[in-house]
Amino acid sequence: MHEQLRTGCDMMDFFFLVDEYTDVEPAHVVREMADIIMDAFNNPDKPRPHGEVLLGEVSRQIWDRGRKTATPSAARHLIESLTAYLDSCVEQAADRDNDRNRTVDEYLENRRENIASRSAFVPMELGMDFPDEVFYHPVIVELSTHISDLIILDNVRKLLSIFLRLGHTVLIALH
């Protein structure tokens, strides 16, 4: 259990690190980073190339430790959710590149993946072997979506509070 908690903490730090790297880069660079991360997660025994962005080695080390306590289904679910999260980071970068403003529904659809909540759920599953019929049961998927929406709304609430305190009411009206 201790190692699974360690993996969960490592993953939370990892998501903040990914955000720091990807929030300032164009889509093609974010795609390169996403591919490096997925290569490291899929090949944790493979040494990372010299000069590669730090995310590759961080990813490799996290999953090299984490996979030792993961069931096969938990490992598969992590890779699936991590792929969706990174793809949403690329979409977000493309939106920035193109000055695209999404509709509320489009924003929520992308943001549900972009906050990495599905990937954040996986450490709770590491020692369990849920069959896909359970993990992808419509009720579980719907609950996961609602949890993501609550996280999004809480983040928006906190940002609005900060904007109001700072007197940035124009930003609130524009967003």
PATIVO-809661 format. One record per residue: residue number from 1; x, y, z of N, C-alpha, C in turn. Coordinates in Angstrom, 3 decimals. Example, Ala and Ser with C-alpha at 12.3 -4.5 7.8 and 13.67 -1.06 7.14 Angstrom:
2
+-----+----------+----------+----------+----------+----------+----------+----------+----------+----------+
!  nr !     n_xx !     n_yy !     n_zz !    ca_xx !    ca_yy !    ca_zz !     c_xx !     c_yy !     c_zz !
+-----+----------+----------+----------+----------+----------+----------+----------+----------+----------+
!   1 !   13.190 !   -5.690 !    7.800 !   12.300 !   -4.500 !    7.800 !   13.200 !   -3.300 !    7.800 !
!   2 !   12.850 !   -2.250 !    7.080 !   13.670 !   -1.060 !    7.140 !   12.900 !    0.030 !    7.870 !
+-----+----------+----------+----------+----------+----------+----------+----------+----------+----------+
END
This chain:
175
+-----+----------+----------+----------+----------+----------+----------+----------+----------+----------+
!  nr !     n_xx !     n_yy !     n_zz !    ca_xx !    ca_yy !    ca_zz !     c_xx !     c_yy !     c_zz !
+-----+----------+----------+----------+----------+----------+----------+----------+----------+----------+
!   1 !    0.821 !   -1.199 !    0.000 !    0.000 !    0.000 !    0.000 !    0.863 !    1.260 !    0.000 !
!   2 !    1.983 !    1.255 !    0.752 !    2.868 !    2.414 !    0.816 !    3.372 !    2.796 !   -0.572 !
!   3 !    3.796 !    1.819 !   -1.350 !    4.324 !    2.108 !   -2.686 !    3.232 !    2.623 !   -3.626 !
!   4 !    2.007 !    2.150 !   -3.441 !    0.909 !    2.655 !   -4.264 !    0.613 !    4.109 !   -3.920 !
!   5 !    0.678 !    4.448 !   -2.637 !    0.503 !    5.850 !   -2.242 !    1.639 !    6.704 !   -2.787 !
!   6 !    2.845 !    6.160 !   -2.776 !    3.989 !    6.878 !   -3.339 !    3.757 !    7.160 !   -4.820 !
!   7 !    3.264 !    6.170 !   -5.547 !    2.976 !    6.359 !   -6.967 !    1.918 !    7.444 !   -7.149 !
!   8 !    0.888 !    7.428 !   -6.311 !   -0.146 !    8.467 !   -6.393 !    0.424 !    9.853 !   -6.164 !
!   9 !    1.272 !   10.000 !   -5.165 !    1.901 !   11.307 !   -4.905 !    2.820 !   11.705 !   -6.054 !
!  10 !    3.595 !   10.745 !   -6.550 !    4.467 !   11.032 !   -7.694 !    3.654 !   11.501 !   -8.902 !
!  11 !    2.509 !   10.847 !   -9.121 !    1.674 !   11.224 !  -10.265 !    1.115 !   12.640 !  -10.108 !
!  12 !    0.702 !   13.004 !   -8.899 !    0.176 !   14.365 !   -8.680 !    1.255 !   15.404 !   -8.983 !
!  13 !    2.462 !   15.176 !   -8.473 !    3.571 !   16.083 !   -8.776 !    3.864 !   16.096 !  -10.272 !
!  14 !    3.781 !   14.930 !  -10.887 !    4.032 !   14.794 !  -12.315 !    3.065 !   15.651 !  -13.137 !
!  15 !    1.778 !   15.649 !  -12.769 !    0.808 !   16.439 !  -13.525 !    1.109 !   17.931 !  -13.434 !
!  16 !    1.544 !   18.387 !  -12.260 !    1.929 !   19.796 !  -12.130 !    3.154 !   20.100 !  -12.992 !
!  17 !    4.092 !   19.174 !  -13.040 !    5.283 !   19.357 !  -13.867 !    4.918 !   19.414 !  -15.354 !
!  18 !    4.058 !   18.499 !  -15.778 !    3.618 !   18.500 !  -17.178 !    2.949 !   19.827 !  -17.512 !
!  19 !    2.095 !   20.314 !  -16.626 !    1.441 !   21.612 !  -16.853 !    2.466 !   22.730 !  -17.010 !
!  20 !    3.483 !   22.735 !  -16.156 !    4.508 !   23.783 !  -16.238 !    5.203 !   23.771 !  -17.593 !
!  21 !    5.480 !   22.594 !  -18.105 !    6.153 !   22.475 !  -19.401 !    5.224 !   22.775 !  -20.568 !
!  22 !    3.999 !   22.261 !  -20.515 !    3.132 !   22.327 !  -21.700 !    2.326 !   23.612 !  -21.799 !
!  23 !    2.112 !   24.303 !  -20.692 !    1.280 !   25.516 !  -20.728 !    1.923 !   26.670 !  -21.474 !
!  24 !    3.193 !   26.565 !  -21.800 !    3.896 !   27.678 !  -22.448 !    4.435 !   27.315 !  -23.832 !
!  25 !    4.093 !   26.149 !  -24.319 !    4.650 !   25.683 !  -25.583 !    3.579 !   25.560 !  -26.671 !
!  26 !    4.001 !   25.687 !  -27.929 !    3.051 !   25.472 !  -29.033 !    2.694 !   23.982 !  -29.153 !
!  27 !    1.632 !   23.720 !  -29.892 !    1.082 !   22.364 !  -29.985 !    2.101 !   21.343 !  -30.474 !
!  28 !    2.914 !   21.685 !  -31.454 !    3.859 !   20.684 !  -31.978 !    4.908 !   20.292 !  -30.930 !
!  29 !    5.303 !   21.214 !  -30.077 !    6.257 !   20.894 !  -29.005 !    5.567 !   20.065 !  -27.924 !
!  30 !    4.317 !   20.414 !  -27.609 !    3.560 !   19.649 !  -26.615 !    3.350 !   18.220 !  -27.119 !
!  31 !    3.102 !   18.049 !  -28.404 !    2.945 !   16.698 !  -28.976 !    4.240 !   15.915 !  -28.812 !
!  32 !    5.391 !   16.556 !  -29.073 !    6.679 !   15.878 !  -28.890 !    6.857 !   15.453 !  -27.434 !
!  33 !    6.507 !   16.343 !  -26.499 !    6.611 !   16.014 !  -25.076 !    5.683 !   14.859 !  -24.719 !
!  34 !    4.466 !   14.890 !  -25.227 !    3.501 !   13.824 !  -24.947 !    4.026 !   12.485 !  -25.461 !
!  35 !    4.610 !   12.490 !  -26.648 !    5.162 !   11.249 !  -27.200 !    6.329 !   10.723 !  -26.362 !
!  36 !    7.162 !   11.630 !  -25.867 !    8.281 !   11.241 !  -25.002 !    7.754 !   10.625 !  -23.708 !
!  37 !    6.769 !   11.269 !  -23.118 !    6.183 !   10.752 !  -21.871 !    5.594 !    9.366 !  -22.087 !
!  38 !    4.828 !    9.196 !  -23.150 !    4.199 !    7.894 !  -23.388 !    5.242 !    6.828 !  -23.704 !
!  39 !    6.299 !    7.201 !  -24.410 !    7.371 !    6.239 !  -24.670 !    8.012 !    5.794 !  -23.356 !
!  40 !    8.214 !    6.746 !  -22.445 !    8.820 !    6.406 !  -21.155 !    7.902 !    5.518 !  -20.317 !
!  41 !    6.603 !    5.799 !  -20.330 !    5.670 !    4.962 !  -19.581 !    5.537 !    3.578 !  -20.205 !
!  42 !    5.578 !    3.503 !  -21.521 !    5.460 !    2.211 !  -22.191 !    6.759 !    1.405 !  -22.169 !
!  43 !    7.890 !    2.087 !  -21.930 !    9.197 !    1.422 !  -21.948 !   10.049 !    1.877 !  -20.759 !
!  44 !    9.608 !    1.584 !  -19.535 !   10.336 !    2.101 !  -18.372 !   11.730 !    1.487 !  -18.176 !
!  45 !   12.037 !    0.411 !  -18.890 !   13.381 !   -0.184 !  -18.794 !   14.356 !    0.457 !  -19.779 !
!  46 !   13.846 !    1.228 !  -20.708 !   14.670 !    1.839 !  -21.757 !   15.308 !    3.139 !  -21.244 !
!  47 !   16.636 !    3.236 !  -21.307 !   17.277 !    4.495 !  -20.893 !   16.814 !    5.649 !  -21.794 !
!  48 !   16.660 !    6.794 !  -21.190 !   16.218 !    7.971 !  -21.950 !   17.421 !    8.600 !  -22.649 !
!  49 !   17.206 !    9.146 !  -23.834 !   18.311 !    9.751 !  -24.582 !   18.885 !   10.987 !  -23.881 !
!  50 !   20.177 !   11.168 !  -24.028 !   20.845 !   12.352 !  -23.489 !   20.268 !   13.602 !  -24.165 !
!  51 !   19.986 !   14.613 !  -23.372 !   19.475 !   15.866 !  -23.911 !   17.967 !   15.919 !  -24.080 !
!  52 !   17.293 !   14.813 !  -23.778 !   15.833 !   14.783 !  -23.883 !   15.222 !   15.647 !  -22.780 !
!  53 !   14.044 !   16.194 !  -23.050 !   13.337 !   16.977 !  -22.034 !   13.184 !   16.132 !  -20.769 !
!  54 !   13.315 !   16.768 !  -19.617 !   13.296 !   16.110 !  -18.313 !   12.065 !   15.227 !  -18.107 !
!  55 !   10.954 !   15.559 !  -18.746 !    9.720 !   14.794 !  -18.578 !    9.900 !   13.312 !  -18.911 !
!  56 !   10.798 !   13.001 !  -19.830 !   11.022 !   11.601 !  -20.198 !   11.580 !   10.793 !  -19.046 !
!  57 !   12.614 !   11.297 !  -18.414 !   13.228 !   10.570 !  -17.301 !   12.326 !   10.551 !  -16.071 !
!  58 !   11.650 !   11.639 !  -15.810 !   10.710 !   11.673 !  -14.685 !    9.631 !   10.607 !  -14.896 !
!  59 !    9.084 !   10.554 !  -16.094 !    8.041 !    9.569 !  -16.417 !    8.561 !    8.150 !  -16.259 !
!  60 !    9.747 !    7.920 !  -16.772 !   10.333 !    6.579 !  -16.693 !   10.484 !    6.143 !  -15.242 !
!  61 !   11.015 !    7.026 !  -14.400 !   11.233 !    6.667 !  -12.997 !    9.916 !    6.437 !  -12.249 !
!  62 !    8.930 !    7.289 !  -12.516 !    7.632 !    7.115 !  -11.846 !    7.046 !    5.752 !  -12.179 !
!  63 !    7.037 !    5.420 !  -13.453 !    6.383 !    4.172 !  -13.829 !    7.254 !    2.959 !  -13.553 !
!  64 !    8.563 !    3.126 !  -13.536 !    9.427 !    2.018 !  -13.163 !    9.116 !    1.575 !  -11.737 !
!  65 !    8.863 !    2.545 !  -10.846 !    8.457 !    2.213 !   -9.474 !    6.996 !    1.751 !   -9.428 !
!  66 !    6.120 !    2.514 !  -10.078 !    4.688 !    2.274 !   -9.972 !    4.217 !    0.958 !  -10.541 !
!  67 !    4.815 !    0.522 !  -11.607 !    4.350 !   -0.706 !  -12.260 !    4.568 !   -1.940 !  -11.412 !
!  68 !    5.479 !   -1.855 !  -10.461 !    5.780 !   -3.012 !   -9.611 !    4.622 !   -3.365 !   -8.692 !
!  69 !    3.749 !   -2.414 !   -8.424 !    2.600 !   -2.677 !   -7.547 !    1.277 !   -2.621 !   -8.311 !
!  70 !    1.351 !   -2.439 !   -9.617 !    0.134 !   -2.310 !  -10.423 !   -0.315 !   -3.654 !  -10.978 !
!  71 !   -1.617 !   -3.869 !  -10.926 !   -2.178 !   -5.035 !  -11.603 !   -2.168 !   -4.747 !  -13.105 !
!  72 !   -2.275 !   -5.782 !  -13.940 !   -2.307 !   -5.535 !  -15.382 !   -3.434 !   -4.582 !  -15.812 !
!  73 !   -4.612 !   -4.731 !  -15.212 !   -5.718 !   -3.851 !  -15.615 !   -5.455 !   -2.414 !  -15.161 !
!  74 !   -4.901 !   -2.226 !  -13.970 !   -4.594 !   -0.875 !  -13.494 !   -3.542 !   -0.225 !  -14.381 !
!  75 !   -2.540 !   -0.987 !  -14.777 !   -1.495 !   -0.452 !  -15.669 !   -2.112 !   -0.029 !  -17.001 !
!  76 !   -2.985 !   -0.852 !  -17.540 !   -3.644 !   -0.528 !  -18.813 !   -4.505 !    0.722 !  -18.674 !
!  77 !   -5.254 !    0.820 !  -17.569 !   -6.108 !    1.995 !  -17.360 !   -5.275 !    3.265 !  -17.199 !
!  78 !   -4.116 !    3.154 !  -16.557 !   -3.249 !    4.320 !  -16.424 !   -2.768 !    4.784 !  -17.791 !
!  79 !   -2.309 !    3.862 !  -18.606 !   -1.811 !    4.228 !  -19.942 !   -2.934 !    4.854 !  -20.771 !
!  80 !   -4.132 !    4.291 !  -20.701 !   -5.273 !    4.839 !  -21.446 !   -5.611 !    6.256 !  -20.988 !
!  81 !   -5.692 !    6.451 !  -19.675 !   -6.073 !    7.771 !  -19.165 !   -4.954 !    8.786 !  -19.358 !
!  82 !   -3.721 !    8.353 !  -19.230 !   -2.590 !    9.249 !  -19.449 !   -2.531 !    9.698 !  -20.908 !
!  83 !   -2.806 !    8.797 !  -21.822 !   -2.850 !    9.155 !  -23.247 !   -3.921 !   10.212 !  -23.498 !
!  84 !   -5.112 !   10.010 !  -22.936 !   -6.200 !   10.986 !  -23.110 !   -5.825 !   12.334 !  -22.505 !
!  85 !   -5.204 !   12.306 !  -21.332 !   -4.769 !   13.547 !  -20.685 !   -3.771 !   14.295 !  -21.564 !
!  86 !   -2.758 !   13.592 !  -22.050 !   -1.734 !   14.256 !  -22.866 !   -2.302 !   14.748 !  -24.192 !
!  87 !   -3.212 !   13.983 !  -24.790 !   -3.868 !   14.452 !  -26.021 !   -4.645 !   15.738 !  -25.761 !
!  88 !   -5.264 !   15.844 !  -24.583 !   -6.011 !   17.061 !  -24.259 !   -5.058 !   18.242 !  -24.041 !
!  89 !   -3.854 !   17.968 !  -23.547 !   -2.849 !   19.030 !  -23.410 !   -2.442 !   19.551 !  -24.788 !
!  90 !   -2.311 !   18.636 !  -25.747 !   -1.979 !   19.040 !  -27.123 !   -3.119 !   19.874 !  -27.706 !
!  91 !   -4.367 !   19.443 !  -27.484 !   -5.526 !   20.217 !  -27.962 !   -5.550 !   21.607 !  -27.347 !
!  92 !   -5.268 !   21.685 !  -26.061 !   -5.251 !   22.980 !  -25.385 !   -4.172 !   23.885 !  -25.992 !
!  93 !   -3.011 !   23.338 !  -26.280 !   -1.941 !   24.119 !  -26.904 !   -2.348 !   24.569 !  -28.306 !
!  94 !   -3.017 !   23.693 !  -29.046 !   -3.494 !   24.064 !  -30.379 !   -4.522 !   25.185 !  -30.289 !
!  95 !   -5.381 !   25.131 !  -29.286 !   -6.346 !   26.214 !  -29.070 !   -5.622 !   27.534 !  -28.814 !
!  96 !   -4.573 !   27.494 !  -28.005 !   -3.781 !   28.709 !  -27.744 !   -3.132 !   29.207 !  -29.031 !
!  97 !   -2.548 !   28.271 !  -29.789 !   -1.873 !   28.638 !  -31.041 !   -2.820 !   29.331 !  -32.012 !
!  98 !   -4.070 !   28.874 !  -32.027 !   -5.056 !   29.368 !  -32.999 !   -6.029 !   30.385 !  -32.409 !
!  99 !   -5.770 !   30.847 !  -31.201 !   -6.679 !   31.779 !  -30.518 !   -8.119 !   31.277 !  -30.540 !
! 100 !   -8.274 !   29.987 !  -30.339 !   -9.611 !   29.377 !  -30.371 !  -10.259 !   29.456 !  -29.002 !
! 101 !  -11.472 !   29.916 !  -28.948 !  -12.278 !   29.890 !  -27.739 !  -13.373 !   28.856 !  -27.932 !
! 102 !  -13.380 !   27.879 !  -27.076 !  -14.356 !   26.796 !  -27.174 !  -15.703 !   27.222 !  -26.592 !
! 103 !  -16.731 !   26.524 !  -27.019 !  -18.034 !   26.695 !  -26.376 !  -17.920 !   26.100 !  -24.972 !
! 104 !  -18.897 !   26.343 !  -24.127 !  -18.865 !   25.799 !  -22.773 !  -18.822 !   24.275 !  -22.819 !
! 105 !  -19.638 !   23.665 !  -23.659 !  -19.650 !   22.200 !  -23.748 !  -18.316 !   21.654 !  -24.268 !
! 106 !  -17.747 !   22.315 !  -25.280 !  -16.446 !   21.888 !  -25.801 !  -15.353 !   22.051 !  -24.739 !
! 107 !  -15.431 !   23.163 !  -24.026 !  -14.452 !   23.410 !  -22.962 !  -14.523 !   22.312 !  -21.907 !
! 108 !  -15.724 !   22.004 !  -21.438 !  -15.877 !   20.982 !  -20.402 !  -15.397 !   19.620 !  -20.891 !
! 109 !  -15.698 !   19.289 !  -22.136 !  -15.271 !   17.999 !  -22.674 !  -13.747 !   17.884 !  -22.654 !
! 110 !  -13.058 !   18.935 !  -23.102 !  -11.604 !   18.912 !  -23.093 !  -11.053 !   18.999 !  -21.673 !
! 111 !  -11.638 !   19.846 !  -20.864 !  -11.121 !   20.084 !  -19.516 !  -11.257 !   18.847 !  -18.637 !
! 112 !  -12.265 !   18.031 !  -18.866 !  -12.414 !   16.794 !  -18.075 !  -11.168 !   15.924 !  -18.188 !
! 113 !  -10.582 !   15.898 !  -19.365 !   -9.330 !   15.142 !  -19.539 !   -8.141 !   15.975 !  -19.082 !
! 114 !   -8.193 !   17.277 !  -19.348 !   -7.059 !   18.158 !  -19.124 !   -6.713 !   18.347 !  -17.652 !
! 115 !   -7.639 !   18.100 !  -16.756 !   -7.316 !   18.207 !  -15.331 !   -6.738 !   16.905 !  -14.794 !
! 116 !   -6.657 !   15.899 !  -15.634 !   -6.017 !   14.614 !  -15.305 !   -6.720 !   13.851 !  -14.191 !
! 117 !   -7.998 !   14.105 !  -14.003 !   -8.682 !   13.415 !  -12.902 !   -8.753 !   11.907 !  -13.134 !
! 118 !   -8.983 !   11.481 !  -14.376 !   -9.043 !   10.025 !  -14.613 !   -7.707 !    9.381 !  -14.286 !
! 119 !   -6.619 !   10.025 !  -14.676 !   -5.295 !    9.487 !  -14.344 !   -5.057 !    9.530 !  -12.843 !
! 120 !   -5.603 !   10.544 !  -12.186 !   -5.434 !   10.669 !  -10.740 !   -6.211 !    9.590 !   -9.985 !
! 121 !   -7.253 !    9.044 !  -10.588 !   -8.012 !    7.973 !   -9.947 !   -7.227 !    6.653 !   -9.944 !
! 122 !   -6.355 !    6.475 !  -10.910 !   -5.702 !    5.184 !  -11.116 !   -4.876 !    4.722 !   -9.910 !
! 123 !   -4.117 !    5.592 !   -9.216 !   -3.366 !    5.056 !   -8.070 !   -4.237 !    4.348 !   -7.031 !
! 124 !   -5.499 !    4.742 !   -6.935 !   -6.405 !    4.045 !   -6.011 !   -6.670 !    2.619 !   -6.482 !
! 125 !   -6.470 !    2.398 !   -7.765 !   -6.776 !    1.108 !   -8.375 !   -5.549 !    0.208 !   -8.481 !
! 126 !   -4.353 !    0.723 !   -8.254 !   -3.129 !   -0.013 !   -8.565 !   -3.101 !   -1.450 !   -8.072 !
! 127 !   -3.550 !   -1.696 !   -6.867 !   -3.506 !   -3.051 !   -6.327 !   -4.751 !   -3.870 !   -6.601 !
! 128 !   -5.691 !   -3.299 !   -7.329 !   -6.947 !   -4.004 !   -7.610 !   -6.980 !   -4.427 !   -9.073 !
! 129 !   -7.689 !   -5.485 !   -9.348 !   -7.766 !   -5.992 !  -10.715 !   -9.211 !   -5.924 !  -11.202 !
! 130 !   -9.666 !   -4.689 !  -11.469 !  -11.039 !   -4.516 !  -11.940 !  -11.164 !   -4.979 !  -13.387 !
! 131 !  -12.130 !   -5.821 !  -13.676 !  -12.382 !   -6.147 !  -15.079 !  -12.957 !   -4.917 !  -15.790 !
! 132 !  -12.770 !   -4.854 !  -17.070 !  -13.270 !   -3.702 !  -17.831 !  -14.774 !   -3.519 !  -17.681 !
! 133 !  -15.519 !   -4.617 !  -17.478 !  -16.972 !   -4.504 !  -17.308 !  -17.312 !   -3.654 !  -16.078 !
! 134 !  -16.459 !   -3.673 !  -15.074 !  -16.658 !   -2.853 !  -13.884 !  -16.102 !   -1.454 !  -14.115 !
! 135 !  -14.859 !   -1.389 !  -14.557 !  -14.178 !   -0.097 !  -14.712 !  -14.905 !    0.811 !  -15.695 !
! 136 !  -15.431 !    0.246 !  -16.773 !  -16.113 !    1.035 !  -17.798 !  -17.637 !    0.906 !  -17.721 !
! 137 !  -18.136 !    0.437 !  -16.604 !  -19.584 !    0.366 !  -16.423 !  -20.152 !    1.782 !  -16.546 !
! 138 !  -21.289 !    1.945 !  -17.238 !  -21.839 !    3.293 !  -17.450 !  -22.019 !    4.119 !  -16.167 !
! 139 !  -22.381 !    3.480 !  -15.084 !  -22.558 !    4.220 !  -13.824 !  -21.205 !    4.739 !  -13.317 !
! 140 !  -20.174 !    3.920 !  -13.403 !  -18.839 !    4.335 !  -12.955 !  -18.316 !    5.458 !  -13.848 !
! 141 !  -18.504 !    5.323 !  -15.145 !  -18.060 !    6.369 !  -16.081 !  -18.800 !    7.674 !  -15.800 !
! 142 !  -20.103 !    7.588 !  -15.569 !  -20.881 !    8.796 !  -15.274 !  -20.428 !    9.441 !  -13.959 !
! 143 !  -20.195 !    8.633 !  -12.948 !  -19.700 !    9.169 !  -11.671 !  -18.343 !    9.849 !  -11.852 !
! 144 !  -17.473 !    9.238 !  -12.627 !  -16.156 !    9.838 !  -12.894 !  -16.296 !   11.177 !  -13.596 !
! 145 !  -17.231 !   11.266 !  -14.531 !  -17.486 !   12.523 !  -15.229 !  -17.980 !   13.589 !  -14.264 !
! 146 !  -18.895 !   13.218 !  -13.384 !  -19.412 !   14.177 !  -12.396 !  -18.316 !   14.635 !  -11.433 !
! 147 !  -17.458 !   13.716 !  -11.032 !  -16.345 !   14.090 !  -10.153 !  -15.438 !   15.087 !  -10.871 !
! 148 !  -15.135 !   14.822 !  -12.129 !  -14.312 !   15.755 !  -12.911 !  -14.981 !   17.117 !  -13.008 !
! 149 !  -16.276 !   17.117 !  -13.256 !  -17.004 !   18.396 !  -13.350 !  -16.960 !   19.164 !  -12.029 !
! 150 !  -17.073 !   18.451 !  -10.921 !  -16.983 !   19.117 !   -9.617 !  -15.595 !   19.726 !   -9.403 !
! 151 !  -14.568 !   19.026 !   -9.816 !  -13.205 !   19.559 !   -9.706 !  -13.066 !   20.812 !  -10.564 !
! 152 !  -13.593 !   20.757 !  -11.786 !  -13.535 !   21.918 !  -12.687 !  -14.257 !   23.107 !  -12.069 !
! 153 !  -15.469 !   22.877 !  -11.596 !  -16.247 !   23.971 !  -11.005 !  -15.575 !   24.545 !   -9.761 !
! 154 !  -14.972 !   23.698 !   -8.955 !  -14.263 !   24.192 !   -7.777 !  -13.063 !   25.041 !   -8.187 !
! 155 !  -12.345 !   24.610 !   -9.213 !  -11.216 !   25.409 !   -9.705 !  -11.688 !   26.762 !  -10.228 !
! 156 !  -12.800 !   26.778 !  -10.968 !  -13.346 !   28.034 !  -11.489 !  -13.767 !   28.932 !  -10.332 !
! 157 !  -14.413 !   28.356 !   -9.336 !  -14.832 !   29.133 !   -8.169 !  -13.630 !   29.797 !   -7.496 !
! 158 !  -12.550 !   29.052 !   -7.346 !  -11.352 !   29.607 !   -6.718 !  -10.749 !   30.715 !   -7.575 !
! 159 !  -10.713 !   30.510 !   -8.890 !  -10.170 !   31.545 !   -9.784 !  -11.030 !   32.804 !   -9.758 !
! 160 !  -12.342 !   32.635 !   -9.763 !  -13.222 !   33.800 !   -9.709 !  -13.005 !   34.586 !   -8.428 !
! 161 !  -12.816 !   33.882 !   -7.338 !  -12.556 !   34.543 !   -6.063 !  -11.267 !   35.361 !   -6.134 !
! 162 !  -10.242 !   34.792 !   -6.725 !   -8.965 !   35.512 !   -6.874 !   -9.149 !   36.733 !   -7.769 !
! 163 !   -9.825 !   36.559 !   -8.911 !  -10.045 !   37.689 !   -9.827 !  -10.820 !   38.809 !   -9.143 !
! 164 !  -11.843 !   38.445 !   -8.385 !  -12.633 !   39.465 !   -7.683 !  -11.781 !   40.207 !   -6.654 !
! 165 !  -10.984 !   39.470 !   -5.903 !  -10.119 !   40.099 !   -4.906 !   -9.129 !   41.059 !   -5.547 !
! 166 !   -8.645 !   40.703 !   -6.737 !   -7.666 !   41.532 !   -7.432 !   -8.317 !   42.644 !   -8.252 !
! 167 !   -9.647 !   42.648 !   -8.312 !  -10.348 !   43.671 !   -9.078 !  -10.352 !   43.441 !  -10.580 !
! 168 !  -10.106 !   42.217 !  -11.012 !  -10.081 !   41.887 !  -12.441 !  -11.462 !   41.469 !  -12.936 !
! 169 !  -12.438 !   42.315 !  -12.750 !  -13.805 !   41.966 !  -13.129 !  -13.973 !   41.908 !  -14.635 !
! 170 !  -13.129 !   42.595 !  -15.395 !  -13.200 !   42.523 !  -16.856 !  -12.868 !   41.106 !  -17.315 !
! 171 !  -11.881 !   40.475 !  -16.690 !  -11.526 !   39.104 !  -17.042 !  -12.698 !   38.162 !  -16.814 !
! 172 !  -13.425 !   38.366 !  -15.732 !  -14.581 !   37.521 !  -15.441 !  -15.630 !   37.686 !  -16.530 !
! 173 !  -15.881 !   38.919 !  -16.951 !  -16.890 !   39.172 !  -17.978 !  -16.478 !   38.586 !  -19.317 !
! 174 !  -15.192 !   38.577 !  -19.613 !  -14.722 !   38.070 !  -20.898 !  -14.692 !   36.551 !  -20.941 !
! 175 !  -14.531 !   35.913 !  -19.824 !  -14.424 !   34.458 !  -19.808 !  -15.715 !   33.874 !  -19.359 !
+-----+----------+----------+----------+----------+----------+----------+----------+----------+----------+
END
